[in-house]
Amino acid sequence: MGDNNNALETAASKLPDMLDRFRMLVDCESPSNDQRGLEVCAVLIRPWLSAALERSVRLERVGENVHVLAEAPDPRVLVLGHFDTVWPVGTTADWPFSITDGIATGPGTFDMKGGIVQVIAAIELLQDASHVSVLLTSDEEVGSASSRVLIEEQARKAGAVLVCEPSADGGAVKIGRKGIANYRVSVTGRAAHAGLEPELGVNAGVELAHQILAIADLASGDTSVVPTVLTAGTTVNTVPESAQCAVDARSWALSDLQQVDRAMFALAPHLPGATVTVTGEIDRPPFEEHSARRLFGEAASAARELGIGPLQAVRSGGASDGNLTAAIGVPTLDGLGAVGGHPHARNEHVDVTAMPERVALLAVLLERLRHLSPAA
């Protein structure tokens, strides 16, 4: 990359190519549970990224999942993202990619195919990308089970992580995220005829109701504990023999999540004869603000160099793979992707007029991190 003063102009010149790639990437549907679609998407991305980096990019297979990995010869920074989406195959038939008045819409535009397009364009601005590793995964939306070890391994090698997930409102980056714990509470009772002899049954639905009230009481302050999907019973005239509920818990602090975790596994039945079984764990530890402090300083300085105004930073209640890298002690900055709004919703969109600024910001930041020590 040449003079930073020319970075915005160069990035703007790449916008037509970015939009062509953007359209192809959104048209390539890639829901997390569709291995064929994910494979096709990975194959589409691979040559774009390889050409930008001027080195080989491999498809890393973990079980049934395929991830796109470009390891740097001298890794100093890992650019992290994902190409799976929450949208089922066929969504583009009634909601195709389109751009109107500078706003791109379509499934996965904001979360996070616009970010992937920007990553490739930013790398193209660098004269030398030998310090930049890139990992794009295919299972972030469903918990990163197959990619977690790979993410942590590449993050440790690089020593710093830039997550190109969607930005917050107005283009703000993300310097903290809540951690997430997920549980399933299973209740076993005893079936009986609801009309003839209900007294012989143990109503798993009633027991679950007691448990739901106890679980909801675990919420405190900014720590949320929410029973979500509930099921019970088999027929309308039978005392339910079994019942289940899912629980979503989130907090800014690991200690608070650990307290919820202990309480969940201490749940006990209220009704004689009922049993309560809890499974689950803390899936993604919190991404705490100290992990982003240095990288945000670099990003804010890069924004000033480019003359694109003060860079804002926020915390987010949603989680990302940045939670995983921050939790192992690797400096992490998130939300460096597209500017837009409403991920996972039918009005998901990207402001394509903001793409050149985001590309230039990422490119300048990557250049600044060239000399970052992996131990920093």
N, C-alpha and C positions, 0 to 999 in steps of 0.2 A: 504493500500500500504506500502511495506517495504522501504528499503533504496532506495533513488532516483537513486543510481548507478545501481540498478538492474531493474529499471523501463523500460529501453529500451529493455533489454533482455527479460523481461516478456511480454512486448508488442509484441515483435517479435515472441514469441512462440504462440501468439494468432492469427497470420496472417492466418493460414489455416482456422480457424473457421470464421474469419472476411470475407474471400473471399467466403466461402460457403453462409454466410448470404447475402453478397453483391449480389451474383448471384440470390438468391431467391427474394431479394428486387427489383432488376431491372426487373426480369421476372414478378413480380407482377405490372402490368401497372396501373398507378394511375394519369391520367390527372385530372386537377382541376374540370372539368365539368362532371366527371363520378362518381356518388355517390356510385355505386356498387363497382367499382374498388378501390375507396378510403376506403370503409368499409373493403374490403378484405385485403388491405395493413395495415390498422390500427390493424386488428386482428392478422396479421402476426407479427407485431412489438411488440405488447403488452406483450406476454410471455417472449421474449428476454429481454425487459427492466425490467420487474418484477423480473426475475431471477437475473439480474445484481444488482438491487437495494435491493433485498431481502425484498420487500414489494409490496403491491398491486398497480396496475396501472389501471386507469379507462379510458373508452372511454367517452369523454365529448361531448355531442350532443348539437349543437346550430343550430336550424332550421334543414336544411337537411344535414348539415355538421357534420362530426365526427372528433374529435381531440383526441390525445393521451396525457393524463395528469398523471403525478406522482408527487403529492405534498409531500414535505419533512416534517418530523415531526418538524424539527428546520431549516426552510428555511434560507439560507444565500446566495445562488446563484441559479439562474435559467439558465438551459441550454435550449436554444431555437433553433428550427429548423422546417422544414416542409417536408412532404412526398408527396405532390402533385407535378406534373411535367407539362411541356408544351406540352408533346408528346401525340398524340392521340392513342387510343387503336388500336392495330395492328402493331404499329411501330416495336415491337420486332420480328415480323415475318420476316422482311427483314433486320433488324439490331439487331441481338440478342447480349446479353451480351457475351463478350469474353475478354480474356487476352492474349496479345502477347508481349513478351519481357518486361514484367513488366508494361504494359499499359493496363488498363481496359477501354473498350468502351461500349457504349450502351445508350439508352435513360434514362436520369436522373442520370447517374453515377456521374457526377461532381456536378450537382445542383438538389438535394443534398443528394442522397442516400448513397454515400460514406461517407459523414459526419455523417449520422445517425449510420452507422455501427461503425464508430470510437467512437462516443459518448458511445455506449453500451460497447465497449471494454475498454474505459477509466474508466468507472464506475466500471467495473469488477476488475480493478486494486486497487480500494480503499478498505481499510479495513472497513471503515464506511462511508456510503453515506447518512447519516441521515440529512445532511445539504444541499443536492442537490435536487432541483426540476427539472423536465424535462417536457417540453411542445413541442410536435410535432404537427403542424397544417396541415390542408388539403386545405387551400385556399390562401396561401401566393402569389402564382403566379398570382392570380386574384384580389389582393388588400386587403386581410385579413378582409373582411367585417364581417364575422361571428366570427372570432377569436380575433378581436382587443380588445374587452373588457376583454376577458380572458387573453390575453397577458399582458395587462396593470395591471390587478389585480394580477397576479402571479409575475410580475416584482416588484411591490411595496412591496409585502410580502417578497421577497427574498433580495432586496436591491442591487443586482448586477446581470448582465446578460451577459452570454457568448453565442454568436450566432455562430452556427457551419455551417454557409453558406460556400461556397467554398472560399479558400484562393485566394489572388491575385498572380500575377506571382512570381514563386519561393518560394511560401509558405508564403508570407507576409500577416500579419493580416491587418484588416481594422479599422482605427480609425476615419473615417468620411465618410459620404455618402451624396450625394445631396438629397434634398427634392424634392418631385414631386407634381405637380398640374395638374389635367386633366379637360378639358372643352369640351363642345360641342356647336358649334355655329350654330344656325338654322336660315335660311333666308327664308322669305316668300315674294313672288312677285305676279305677276298676269299672268296667262296663256293666250296665244293668238296664232293664226296660224302664224308660222314663215315665211311663204311666202306671205300670203294674207294681213295680217294686224299686223305686228310685233310691230308697233308703239302703238297699244292698250295694249300691254303687259308690264309687269315690270319684267325684266330678273333677276331671283334670282341667276343665275350663275354669271352674271356680278357683281351683288352686293357682292356675296361671294368673287369674285376676289379682289374687293376693301378691303374687310375685311381681307383677307389673307395677303395682303401687309401690312396693319396696324398691324396685329398680329405679323408678322415676324419682324417688326421694334421694338417690345418690347424687343427683345433680347439685352443683354448688357453684355460685359465682359464674365464672366463665367456662366452667367444666360442664358440658352437656352429657346427659345419659338418656338416650331416647329408645324406648321399645318401638320397633318398626313393624315388620311383617309378623302377623299373628295368625295361627291356625289352631283349630280344635274340632274334635268330633268327627263322626262319619255319617250318621243319619239323624233326622229330626226327632226320632223317638227313642234315642239311646243316650244314656248318661255317657259323656265323653270319656274314653279310656286314655286318650293321650292329647297333649296340646304342646305347642311350641311357639316361641317368639324369638325374633332376632333383636339384637341390641346394638346400637351405634353410640359409642362414647368418644368424646373429643375434648382435648384440653391443651392449653399452651405449655403446661409444665409436665415433665415426665413423672414427678413425684405425685401429682394429682391423678394421673392415669393409673399409676401403680396402686394408689389407694382404692380407686374404683375396681381395679382388677382383684384385689384382695376381697373386697366386699362382694363382688359377683360370685366368687368361688365359695363364699361363706353363706350363700343363700340356703335356707332350710325350709322344708314344707310346713304348711299351716294345718292341713287336714290330715287326720289320722289315716294311715294307709297310702298316702300319696308319696311319691318320690320326685325329687328335683335334681336334674343333672345339668351342669353348665360346661360348655366347651367354648374355646376361643382364646384370644390373646391380644396383646398390644401389637397391632400390625405395623404401624408406622409411628415411631417415636416423634415427639414434637421437633420441629425445626426452630431452634431458639435463636433470638436476634444476634447474639454475639457471634454466631457462625458467619453472618453476612457483613459484619461491620467493616472489615478491610476492603472487601470486594465492592461494597456499595460506595465507599469513598473513591475507589478507582473509577467506578461507573459514573458517579456524579461529576468527577473531574473531566472524564471523557465527554460528557454532555456539554460542559462549559466550553471545552475546546471547540466543539462543533457549533456552538452558538444556538443550541436548541432548547435553551431555557433550563431552569433548575429541575433536576430529576427528583421525582417524588418517590417515597417508599412507604409501604403499608405491610400490615400483617394480614394473613388470610386464614379463614376457618377451614378451607379445603386443604387437602394434602396432595403431595406430588412425590416423585422420586427424589426431590431435593430433601425431603425428610430423612431419607435413608443415608444420603451422603453427609448431611449435617450431623446426624446422630453418631457417625463414626469419627467425628472430629475434623472433617475436611471442610475448609471454608467454602461456602455455597451462597450463590446469589440466584434468585428465582424470578420468574415473570419477565424475562427478557424477550419474549416472543411478540406475537402480533398485538396490535391495538384494536380493540373491538368490544364485544360484549356477549353475554348470555350463552356461555358454554352449556352444552347438553340440552339446549332448548331450540324450538323451531325458529326462533328469531336470532339464532347464533349468527354473528357476522364479524367481518374484518374491515377496518378502514384502510383501503389500499393506498390512499394518499399519504398515510403515515409510514408505509413500508420502507421507503428510502431512508428516512431518519432512523428507524430501528436497525436497519442494515448497517448504516454508518456507525451508529453507537456500538453495536456488537463488534464490528471490525476494529474500531479504535480501542475498545476494551481488550480484545484479544491481543492486539499489538502491545498494549501496556503490560499485559501479563506474561509477555515473552520471557522476561527475566525473573519472574516470580520463582522463588525457591520452593520445591515441593514440600518442604517442612514448614513453610510460612503459615 
